[in-house]
C-alpha cells in the first residue's frame, strides 16, 4: 500500500487547497483505497491525479455551479423538478444526477437520495470515487499507465473533440503525482 499523507495531497493540489479536505482525505485513504485494490504506485498516481483535478485541487467537495444545467437531464435520472440542483456534483469525482446518487446509495447503504450532502463527507466521497473507479475497471487502465483511458473513464468524452475535458491538466496532475510517489511499489 502506498502511504498518502496530507503533505502529498497538498503537493498535488499545488495551491488553494483546503487543509481540512486534504487532512480528512489522507486520514481515510489507506483503509478505503485498500478495499478497492488502489494499492500500487500507478493506481495511486492515476487515482489521486484525477481526484485533484475533479475537486479543483482539493478546494471543494461540491461543484461550484448551481446544478441548474442538469435540470431535466433524463440521462442522469433527473426527472423531478429541482433534481439538477439537488443532485449536482459532489465528492472528489463529482457524483452527479439522481440516478447516480441512487446507485451509490444502494451500493454503500447510504441515504444519498434523501441526504445528497453526505456525498461531500471525506470517507463517503472516497468510497463513492472508489466504487466509480471499480465500476469502470480503471485499475486495469492505470496499470497500463493509460491517462487517456482513465480520464475518459472519469470524465467521458467531449462531443466536439472526442477527448475528455481538461486532458492537459489531468496529464499535468499525473506527472506531479508520479514525482510525489516516485518510490512507491510498481
C-alpha positions as CSV (number, residue, x, y, z in Angstrom):
1,X,0.0,0.0,0.0
2,X,1.2,3.5,-0.8
3,X,1.2,5.9,2.1
4,X,-0.9,9.0,1.5
5,X,-0.1,12.0,3.7
6,X,-1.7,15.4,3.8
7,X,1.7,16.8,2.6
8,X,1.4,14.5,-0.5
9,X,-2.1,15.8,-1.4
10,X,-1.0,19.4,-0.7
11,X,1.9,18.9,-3.2
12,X,-0.5,17.5,-5.7
13,X,-3.1,20.3,-5.1
14,X,-0.4,22.9,-5.7
15,X,-2.2,25.9,-4.4
16,X,-5.5,27.0,-2.9
17,X,-6.4,23.7,-1.3
18,X,-8.4,23.5,1.9
19,X,-6.4,21.9,4.8
20,X,-9.5,20.2,6.3
21,X,-10.1,18.4,3.0
22,X,-6.6,17.1,2.4
23,X,-6.2,16.1,6.0
24,X,-9.5,14.2,6.1
25,X,-8.9,12.5,2.7
26,X,-5.4,11.4,3.8
27,X,-6.8,10.1,7.1
28,X,-9.2,7.8,5.3
29,X,-7.2,7.0,2.2
30,X,-5.3,3.9,3.4
31,X,-8.2,1.8,4.5
32,X,-10.6,2.9,1.8
33,X,-8.3,2.6,-1.2
34,X,-7.1,-0.8,0.1
35,X,-10.6,-2.1,-0.2
36,X,-10.6,-1.3,-3.9
37,X,-7.1,-2.5,-4.8
38,X,-5.8,1.0,-5.4
39,X,-2.6,-0.1,-3.9
40,X,0.2,0.3,-6.4
41,X,2.2,3.3,-7.5
42,X,0.5,3.7,-10.9
43,X,-3.0,3.1,-9.5
44,X,-2.3,5.6,-6.7
45,X,-0.9,8.2,-9.0
46,X,-3.8,8.0,-11.5
47,X,-6.5,7.9,-8.8
48,X,-5.2,11.0,-7.0
49,X,-4.3,12.9,-10.1
50,X,-8.0,12.6,-11.3
51,X,-9.2,13.4,-7.8
52,X,-7.1,16.5,-7.6
53,X,-8.4,17.7,-10.9
54,X,-12.0,16.9,-10.3
55,X,-12.3,18.7,-6.9
56,X,-10.2,21.7,-8.0
57,X,-7.0,20.9,-6.2
58,X,-8.9,19.8,-3.1
59,X,-10.6,23.1,-2.7
60,X,-14.1,21.8,-2.8
61,X,-16.2,18.7,-2.4
62,X,-19.2,20.4,-4.1
63,X,-19.5,21.6,-7.7
64,X,-19.3,25.3,-8.0
65,X,-22.2,25.6,-10.4
66,X,-25.7,25.7,-9.1
67,X,-26.7,22.4,-10.9
68,X,-29.5,24.1,-12.9
69,X,-27.8,22.9,-16.1
70,X,-28.7,19.4,-15.0
71,X,-32.4,20.0,-14.7
72,X,-34.5,17.6,-16.8
73,X,-31.4,15.5,-17.7
74,X,-33.0,12.1,-18.0
75,X,-29.6,10.6,-18.8
76,X,-28.7,11.5,-15.2
77,X,-32.1,10.4,-13.8
78,X,-33.1,13.9,-13.1
79,X,-36.8,13.5,-13.7
80,X,-38.3,15.7,-10.9
81,X,-38.2,19.5,-10.7
82,X,-35.2,20.5,-8.7
83,X,-33.2,17.3,-9.2
84,X,-30.4,19.1,-11.1
85,X,-29.7,21.4,-8.2
86,X,-30.3,18.8,-5.5
87,X,-28.1,16.2,-7.2
88,X,-25.3,18.4,-8.6
89,X,-21.7,17.2,-8.4
90,X,-20.3,16.3,-5.0
91,X,-17.3,14.4,-3.7
92,X,-13.9,14.0,-5.2
93,X,-15.1,12.7,-8.6
94,X,-18.2,14.9,-8.6
95,X,-21.1,12.4,-8.3
96,X,-23.9,13.9,-10.4
97,X,-27.5,13.1,-11.0
98,X,-30.4,11.4,-9.1
99,X,-29.7,8.0,-10.8
100,X,-26.0,8.1,-9.8
101,X,-26.9,9.1,-6.2
102,X,-29.4,6.3,-6.0
103,X,-27.0,3.7,-7.3
104,X,-24.2,4.8,-5.0
105,X,-26.6,5.0,-2.1
106,X,-27.6,1.4,-2.7
107,X,-24.0,0.2,-3.1
108,X,-22.8,1.9,0.0
109,X,-26.0,1.5,2.0
110,X,-26.4,5.3,2.5
111,X,-29.5,7.5,2.2
112,X,-27.9,9.7,-0.6
113,X,-31.3,10.4,-2.2
114,X,-32.7,11.9,1.0
115,X,-29.4,13.4,2.0
116,X,-27.2,14.1,-1.1
117,X,-24.8,16.3,1.1
118,X,-23.5,13.0,2.6
119,X,-21.5,12.6,-0.7
120,X,-19.3,15.5,0.4
121,X,-18.0,13.8,3.5
122,X,-14.4,12.7,3.0
123,X,-14.8,9.0,3.7
124,X,-18.0,8.8,1.7
125,X,-16.5,10.8,-1.1
126,X,-13.6,8.4,-1.2
127,X,-15.9,5.3,-1.2
128,X,-18.0,6.8,-3.9
129,X,-15.0,7.6,-6.0
130,X,-13.6,4.1,-5.5
131,X,-16.9,2.5,-6.5
132,X,-17.0,4.6,-9.6
133,X,-13.3,3.7,-10.3
134,X,-14.1,0.0,-9.8
135,X,-17.3,0.1,-12.0
136,X,-15.2,1.4,-14.9
137,X,-12.3,-1.1,-14.3
138,X,-9.8,1.8,-14.0
139,X,-7.2,-0.2,-12.1
140,X,-6.6,-2.0,-15.4
141,X,-6.1,1.2,-17.3
142,X,-3.9,2.7,-14.5
143,X,-1.8,-0.4,-14.6
144,X,-1.2,0.3,-18.3
145,X,-0.4,4.0,-17.4
146,X,-3.2,4.9,-19.8
147,X,-4.0,8.5,-18.9
148,X,-6.4,8.9,-21.8
149,X,-8.4,5.8,-20.9
150,X,-8.5,6.7,-17.2
151,X,-9.6,10.3,-18.0
152,X,-12.3,9.1,-20.3
153,X,-13.5,6.7,-17.6
154,X,-13.7,9.6,-15.1
155,X,-15.0,12.4,-17.3
156,X,-16.2,10.8,-20.6
157,X,-15.6,12.4,-24.0
158,X,-16.3,15.9,-25.1
159,X,-18.8,15.7,-28.0
160,X,-16.8,18.2,-30.1
161,X,-13.2,16.9,-29.5
162,X,-13.7,13.3,-28.7
163,X,-11.4,13.8,-25.7
164,X,-12.0,14.2,-22.0
165,X,-12.3,17.7,-20.8
166,X,-9.1,19.3,-19.5
167,X,-6.8,16.4,-20.6
168,X,-3.7,18.6,-20.4
169,X,-4.4,19.5,-16.8
170,X,-5.1,15.8,-16.0
171,X,-1.7,14.9,-17.6
172,X,0.0,17.6,-15.5
173,X,-1.5,16.3,-12.3
174,X,-0.4,12.8,-13.2
175,X,3.2,14.0,-13.7
176,X,3.1,15.7,-10.3
177,X,1.7,12.5,-8.7
178,X,4.4,10.4,-10.2
179,X,7.0,12.7,-8.7
180,X,5.3,12.6,-5.3
181,X,5.0,8.8,-5.2
182,X,8.2,8.0,-7.2
183,X,9.5,5.5,-4.6
184,X,6.2,3.5,-4.3
185,X,5.8,-0.1,-5.3
186,X,5.3,-0.7,-9.0
